[in-house]
Amino acid sequence: MGALKGLAEAKHKAKETRPTQDLIDIRHIQIQHDLPALERLEKYLQDIQKPYQFLCGNVTVYIRFLEDGNDLSMQLKRYFSSYNH
């Protein structure tokens, strides 16, 4: 559950950028489908390290959400709980 709690802190730090060489390439993240949804989410958050800023190949991805919309935590929970393989 620690990684989920870290999402709120990550959201506040989202505006702080990391040097590109320190970012994780999302193409190298593997979702372990045999884990329960919450554990898959926790593992993903551990692996990606900074969910609001990561790489996809040579492209730096920054994720932002509307203040009055769902945040990343809600979106990820929805995704991982609906992904039943």
Sequence and secondary structure as in RCSB ss.txt:
>XXXX:A:sequence
MGALKGLAEAKHKAKETRPTQDLIDIRHIQIQHDLPALERLEKYLQDIQKPYQFLCGNVTVYIRFLEDGNDLSMQ
LKRYFSSYNH
>XXXX:A:secstr
 HHHHHHHHHHHHTTS   GGGS BGGG    TTS HHHHHHHHHHHHS TTEEEETTEEEE    TTS  HHHH
HHHHHHH   
